[in-house]
Amino acid sequence: MGKEAILYEKLPNQKVRCTACARYCEMAEGQIGLCGVRGNINGKLDLLVYGKVITGHVDPIEKKPVTHFHPGSKVYSIATTGCNWLCKYCQNYDISKRRKIEGVDMTPDQVVETALNNGADGIAYTYNEPSIFIEFARDCGVIAHKKNLYNVFVSNGYDTPESVKMMGEFLDSITVDFKGNAEPAFTRKYIGVPDPKPIFDSLLDIRDKTKIHVEITDLIVPEVGDNLDYAEKLCKFVYDEFGPEMPIHFLRFHPDYKMMEFDPTPVKTLEKHHQIAKKVGLKYAYIGNVPGHPLEHTYCPECNNIVIKRFGFDIESWNLDENNQCKFCENKIPIVGKLSKNYKKNRFHFVQ
């Protein structure tokens, strides 16, 4: 479909400057930004993928991963083509690296209707970086709220004050996915991002200027993205700026795209990261992509009993009362919303 973007500035000589992500691409007439989906058409910035949904699935909210926000619920997950990062390990490279505008034409109303027809509790903007199609996500999200659906971003966090402000208009939750412990040498070589600082700045902006529920993830890439000193720096940032109750997820890397020669992250490496998070004082640290590991569960920090037992993305037992208090000691667990009635149902299916 395509539509004029909102997040941009006009410059002299028919040039434009995109303000949707921290790359701030400047484009002359006919040029397209690095993301591949925002381009200068006749001196205006056009969101070329507005209304172009390249894939749609219903997923468990835990797959994002988000574990402290409407647990057990179902999300209709959508994406467009393109991305503002150049990750060499991207598991969704078939859509994120695509620079041809493709997808099923869907209006925001149709996106919301599809979510409702599939029994979803919310909409997740995911698989590629949603900030690059934020105007479309915003239009979907505003309608979703009117239908009592929530909105979730799965994001790299490489944002701007302008995009954070727009998030505040419709977004309920965001998981910001650091890569390689946010070590600058890793982000430069394997992501094509010169400095991870804008991610930290955006998180503080989200904290100070919105009411969005935040969770942190960190993809641990063996040998090149598992520096424990940087893991501690990241954990200290989370603790100092968001407090001990901020959930953090350390995710296992699996070889993909241009990094097929690497091995999956050793479980012991993930456990070391978990130990650092706990040492720093973070109460809710998790290991992801290792189904059956005991650090998938939520433990009560007061009595150490398992209050939410998980296997992968499934919830196996729930030991919280209606106020999300531990049934063993009545300690309040910081979870937004209640356990969804969908949690025992099949929460995976392809939509388009």
Secondary structure as the mmCIF struct_conf table of DSSP 4:
data_model
#
loop_
_struct_conf.conf_type_id
_struct_conf.id
_struct_conf.beg_label_comp_id
_struct_conf.beg_label_asym_id
_struct_conf.beg_label_seq_id
_struct_conf.end_label_comp_id
_struct_conf.end_label_asym_id
_struct_conf.end_label_seq_id
STRN STRN1 LYS A 3 GLU A 4
BEND BEND1 ILE A 6 LEU A 7
STRN STRN2 TYR A 8 LYS A 10
BEND BEND2 PRO A 12 PRO A 12
TURN_TY1_P TURN_TY1_P1 ASN A 13 GLN A 14
STRN STRN3 VAL A 16 CYS A 18
BEND BEND3 ALA A 20 CYS A 21
TURN_TY1_P TURN_TY1_P2 ALA A 22 ARG A 23
STRN STRN4 GLU A 26 MET A 27
TURN_TY1_P TURN_TY1_P3 GLU A 29 GLY A 30
STRN STRN5 ILE A 32 ILE A 32
TURN_TY1_P TURN_TY1_P4 LEU A 34 CYS A 35
BEND BEND4 GLY A 36 VAL A 37
STRN STRN6 ARG A 38 ILE A 41
TURN_TY1_P TURN_TY1_P5 ASN A 42 GLY A 43
STRN STRN7 LYS A 44 LEU A 47
TURN_TY1_P TURN_TY1_P6 LEU A 48 GLY A 51
STRN STRN8 LYS A 52 VAL A 53
STRN STRN9 THR A 55 PRO A 60
HELX_RH_3T_P HELX_RH_3T_P1 ILE A 61 LYS A 63
TURN_TY1_P TURN_TY1_P7 LYS A 64 PRO A 65
BEND BEND5 HIS A 68 HIS A 68
STRN STRN10 PHE A 69 PHE A 69
BEND BEND6 HIS A 70 HIS A 70
TURN_TY1_P TURN_TY1_P8 PRO A 71 GLY A 72
STRN STRN11 LYS A 74 ALA A 79
BEND BEND7 THR A 81 THR A 81
BEND BEND8 ASN A 84 ASN A 84
TURN_TY1_P TURN_TY1_P9 LYS A 88 TYR A 89
TURN_TY1_P TURN_TY1_P10 GLN A 91 ASN A 92
HELX_RH_AL_P HELX_RH_AL_P1 TYR A 93 SER A 96
BEND BEND9 LYS A 97 LYS A 97
BEND BEND10 LYS A 100 LYS A 100
STRN STRN12 VAL A 104 ASP A 105
HELX_RH_AL_P HELX_RH_AL_P2 PRO A 108 ASN A 117
TURN_TY1_P TURN_TY1_P11 ASN A 118 GLY A 119
BEND BEND11 ASP A 121 ASP A 121
STRN STRN13 GLY A 122 TYR A 125
BEND BEND12 TYR A 127 ASN A 128
HELX_RH_3T_P HELX_RH_3T_P2 PRO A 130 PHE A 133
HELX_RH_AL_P HELX_RH_AL_P3 ILE A 134 LYS A 146
TURN_TY1_P TURN_TY1_P12 LYS A 147 ASN A 148
STRN STRN14 TYR A 150 SER A 155
HELX_RH_AL_P HELX_RH_AL_P4 PRO A 161 MET A 167
TURN_TY1_P TURN_TY1_P13 GLY A 168 PHE A 170
STRN STRN15 SER A 173 LYS A 179
HELX_RH_3T_P HELX_RH_3T_P3 GLY A 180 ALA A 182
HELX_RH_AL_P HELX_RH_AL_P5 PRO A 184 TYR A 190
TURN_TY1_P TURN_TY1_P14 ILE A 191 ILE A 191
BEND BEND13 PRO A 194 PRO A 194
BEND BEND14 PRO A 196 PRO A 196
HELX_RH_AL_P HELX_RH_AL_P6 LYS A 197 LYS A 209
STRN STRN16 HIS A 213 ILE A 220
STRN STRN17 VAL A 221 VAL A 221
TURN_TY1_P TURN_TY1_P15 PRO A 222 VAL A 224
STRN STRN18 GLY A 225 GLY A 225
HELX_RH_AL_P HELX_RH_AL_P7 LEU A 228 PHE A 242
TURN_TY1_P TURN_TY1_P16 PRO A 244 GLU A 245
STRN STRN19 ILE A 248 ARG A 252
HELX_LH_PP_P HELX_LH_PP_P1 PHE A 253 PHE A 253
TURN_TY1_P TURN_TY1_P17 TYR A 257 LYS A 258
TURN_TY1_P TURN_TY1_P18 MET A 260 GLU A 261
BEND BEND15 PHE A 262 PHE A 262
HELX_LH_PP_P HELX_LH_PP_P2 ASP A 263 PRO A 266
HELX_RH_AL_P HELX_RH_AL_P8 VAL A 267 VAL A 280
TURN_TY1_P TURN_TY1_P19 GLY A 281 GLY A 281
BEND BEND16 LYS A 283 LYS A 283
STRN STRN20 ALA A 285 GLY A 288
BEND BEND17 ASN A 289 ASN A 289
TURN_TY1_P TURN_TY1_P20 PRO A 291 GLY A 292
HELX_RH_3T_P HELX_RH_3T_P4 PRO A 294 GLU A 296
BEND BEND18 HIS A 297 HIS A 297
STRN STRN21 THR A 298 TYR A 299
TURN_TY1_P TURN_TY1_P21 PRO A 301 CYS A 303
STRN STRN22 ILE A 306 PHE A 311
TURN_TY1_P TURN_TY1_P22 GLY A 312 PHE A 313
STRN STRN23 ASP A 314 TRP A 318
STRN STRN24 LEU A 320 LEU A 320
TURN_TY1_P TURN_TY1_P23 GLU A 322 ASN A 323
BEND BEND19 ASN A 324 ASN A 324
STRN STRN25 GLN A 325 CYS A 326
TURN_TY1_P TURN_TY1_P24 LYS A 327 CYS A 329
HELX_LH_PP_P HELX_LH_PP_P3 ASN A 331 ASN A 331
STRN STRN26 LYS A 332 LYS A 332
HELX_LH_PP_P HELX_LH_PP_P4 ILE A 333 ILE A 333
STRN STRN27 VAL A 336 VAL A 336
BEND BEND20 GLY A 337 GLY A 337
HELX_RH_3T_P HELX_RH_3T_P5 LYS A 341 LYS A 344
BEND BEND21 LYS A 345 LYS A 345
STRN STRN28 HIS A 349 PHE A 350
#
